[in-house]
Amino acid sequence: MGFLKRLFGGGPASRDTDGQKAIILYVKVRKCSAIARVRVDRYNDLSLDDGGENYVVRKQIVDNVCYGTAELIMRFDAAHREVSRTVENGEIVTCAEWEEQERLRIAPH
């Protein structure tokens, strides 16, 4: 029964509570400064790099305001630990900044 809960939700495998399975980032896209929430799954999103020993993930980010784009590039070692991250056409911001954007979007002044 526990297997079905994990498979269809509600079990520990469906949550990111320990921060081990996924990394949540907030990227402000340069075009109109809209912030997008990005989830990187350490076990499903990573691809081997050209050397075949480490991992890389590239995420194309499109904001939901002016449809501006940015690209997140993260590198990981063989144990899936983050080594570096860069954002082209944007920047990483805090969760608080994203929450403020969402609060204003839902309940504008």
C-alpha positions as CSV (number, residue, x, y, z in Angstrom):
1,M,0.0,0.0,0.0
2,G,2.9,2.4,0.8
3,F,4.2,1.9,-2.8
4,L,0.9,3.1,-4.2
5,K,0.9,6.2,-2.0
6,R,4.4,7.1,-3.2
7,L,3.5,6.4,-6.8
8,F,0.3,8.4,-6.9
9,G,1.2,11.1,-4.3
10,G,0.8,11.6,-0.6
11,G,3.9,9.6,0.4
12,P,7.3,10.9,1.3
13,A,8.6,10.3,-2.3
14,S,6.3,13.0,-3.6
15,R,7.6,15.8,-1.3
16,D,10.8,17.8,-1.4
17,T,10.8,18.3,2.4
18,D,14.4,17.2,3.0
19,G,15.8,19.2,0.0
20,Q,17.7,16.2,-1.3
21,K,15.6,15.3,-4.3
22,A,15.0,18.7,-5.7
23,I,16.3,22.3,-5.7
24,I,13.9,25.1,-5.9
25,L,15.2,28.4,-7.4
26,Y,13.6,31.7,-8.2
27,V,14.8,33.4,-11.4
28,K,14.1,37.0,-12.3
29,V,14.0,37.2,-16.1
30,R,15.7,40.3,-17.4
31,K,13.1,41.3,-20.0
32,C,10.4,42.5,-17.7
33,S,11.7,41.5,-14.2
34,A,9.1,38.8,-13.7
35,I,10.2,36.0,-11.3
36,A,9.7,32.4,-12.2
37,R,9.8,29.4,-9.8
38,V,12.1,26.7,-11.1
39,R,12.4,23.1,-9.8
40,V,15.5,21.1,-10.6
41,D,15.2,17.4,-9.8
42,R,18.6,16.0,-8.9
43,Y,17.8,12.5,-10.2
44,N,15.6,13.1,-13.3
45,D,16.8,16.4,-14.8
46,L,20.5,15.8,-14.9
47,S,22.4,14.7,-17.9
48,L,26.0,13.5,-18.1
49,D,28.4,16.2,-19.3
50,D,30.7,15.9,-22.2
51,G,33.4,14.2,-20.0
52,G,30.9,11.6,-18.9
53,E,31.8,11.9,-15.2
54,N,29.8,14.9,-14.0
55,Y,26.3,16.1,-14.6
56,V,24.7,19.2,-16.1
57,V,21.2,20.6,-16.3
58,R,20.0,23.3,-18.6
59,K,16.5,24.8,-18.0
60,Q,14.8,27.2,-20.4
61,I,12.7,29.6,-18.3
62,V,9.8,31.6,-19.6
63,D,8.1,34.0,-17.3
64,N,4.3,34.4,-17.3
65,V,4.1,38.1,-17.6
66,C,5.9,39.2,-20.9
67,Y,7.2,35.7,-21.9
68,G,10.8,36.7,-21.5
69,T,13.3,33.9,-21.5
70,A,16.3,33.0,-19.5
71,E,18.5,29.9,-19.3
72,L,19.6,28.3,-16.0
73,I,22.7,26.1,-16.2
74,M,23.7,24.0,-13.2
75,R,26.6,21.6,-12.9
76,F,26.8,18.7,-10.4
77,D,29.5,16.3,-9.4
78,A,29.2,12.5,-9.7
79,A,27.4,12.4,-6.3
80,H,24.7,14.8,-7.6
81,R,26.0,17.7,-5.4
82,E,25.8,21.1,-6.9
83,V,29.1,22.6,-8.1
84,S,28.0,25.7,-9.9
85,R,25.0,27.6,-11.3
86,T,24.7,30.5,-13.8
87,V,21.7,32.3,-15.4
88,E,21.8,33.9,-18.8
89,N,19.3,36.8,-19.3
90,G,18.3,36.8,-15.7
91,E,19.4,36.4,-12.1
92,I,18.6,34.2,-9.1
93,V,16.5,36.0,-6.4
94,T,15.1,35.0,-3.0
95,C,11.9,33.1,-2.3
96,A,10.6,36.2,-0.4
97,E,10.9,38.3,-3.6
98,W,8.9,35.7,-5.5
99,E,6.2,35.5,-2.8
100,E,5.9,39.3,-2.9
101,Q,5.4,39.2,-6.7
102,E,2.7,36.5,-6.3
103,R,1.0,38.4,-3.5
104,L,0.8,41.5,-5.7
105,R,-0.4,39.5,-8.7
106,I,-3.2,37.8,-6.7
107,A,-4.3,40.9,-4.8
108,P,-3.0,44.1,-6.6
109,H,-3.2,47.4,-4.9
